[in-house]
Amino acid sequence: MPSPAIDDYLKTIYHHTEWQSVLITPSQLASELGLAPSSVTEMVQKLAAQGLVSHRPYGPITLTAAGQTRAAAIIRRHRLIETWLVGEFGYAWDEVHDEAEVLEHAISDRLLEGIDQRLGRPRFDPHGDAIPDASGHTQREPFVLLAAAAPGHVGRVLRVSDRDPEVLRAVEAAGVTVGAEVRVVDAATLRIADAKVQLPADAVGAVWLSA
C-alpha cells in the first residue's frame, strides 16, 4: 500500500549508494531522516518483513529487488516533478526539492506520464541526478567527486547535490552549472574556459564530475 513514510525510508537508502558504494547503516539512516535510532530500527524490521530491505542486526541495510523497484518509482516521480517545476514554472534549482516532496505523493500515474512526455522523456533532473525510466532503470556515466579529483582533471559537471540549498545557490553564483566543462585547479578551484572559479568549502563534497 502507498505510504509516504515507507517511501521516505526507501528513497534515503536508494540515494545513499547512488554516488558512492558504501552501504548505509541504521545509525546513518536515522541521522539522514532526523529520527531516533529506535524508531528506525523498528521501521527497518517492518520493511524487512515486507521484503523491501535486507538487514542483519548491526549490519548495513540494502534494498531487495522489490525495494529497489519501489524506491526507483518514487525517485522517478520526485525528479520528474523537479524537472517540470524548473522547466515549466521557472523555479530555481534550489527551490524545487520541498515542492516535489509534497507533489510526489499527490499526482496520479496518468499526470506523471503526461509530464514525462511533455518534457521529452528527460534522463536527468536539474541537479544532474538520473531519472529512472518507467521500468526503474537509469543510465549514468563514470564519475568522480570533486573532493577526490586530482589537480588537472578535466571533466563535465555531472551533478550538484540538492541537500543544501545554500550550496546550490553558491555554486550557481560561481557560474558552475550541470554540463559545464571544467578543469580542476584544486579541490575548491575550477577553471571554466579562461576564468578561475572559487567554490565554497562545502561545495567540494557536493559536486561530481565525469571521470
Steps between C-alpha positions, in 0.01 A plus 500: 500500500620858438673645804700827502694380806608177330583689181721743694699210647541331164597825326765573762653153468492530119662846507781387727668273245421693182826694502717282724518129579501481882172357632290693748487396867199540732672785686569683173142444391375643830724804453387554141133482597537694823341220702586310816708184438236291680229622260719421201582153631130424537416624149791313342370180658158571346655569160696176522181310589337649190791388283613853418841501671761254611660559841682314775534641853777764511563453129434726200164525326446412135194517280357175369388480137149599612636785711716621213200503266285695745779746583573563132131570435478770767840642402369521142196695619711739707754577230249537219306747715818697575581513128143606421503779759827640367412464133134600502461731800836672529599363839867526589684173562533579870121546536357178360585231753239582764227552239582163343490332842134600527393443140664159457232348722212693345514471122350209307692260278314649203620851579854375561502336157373825348777697669763255380369516144475880499858534624630268227583204726790671684777277635625740768345749740624862542767388750639230270345205682383221270125464455402129501291398201160336540679165556724645771818502293751787491804582292797670661855544373813449714549784747735645760420720799664841470665453841672188363590637155870552430629845402492525121199270467273610217134402496141612482295586806266202528321577822466753782340363816166657592546425870585862590323786314771744612768290330289486184469878500874545561592259221263676261634843603852377419384418147518122535210317336421139418659422165777761528848389387752570777863446589587433864763737640450374855204366696342843542616662175387427147590649165210555261619623160755768593353586838594368843201420719525474877246274670400507867653228716164321535474456123799267457296214643190592302626513140564198278696504174524258212792263551 
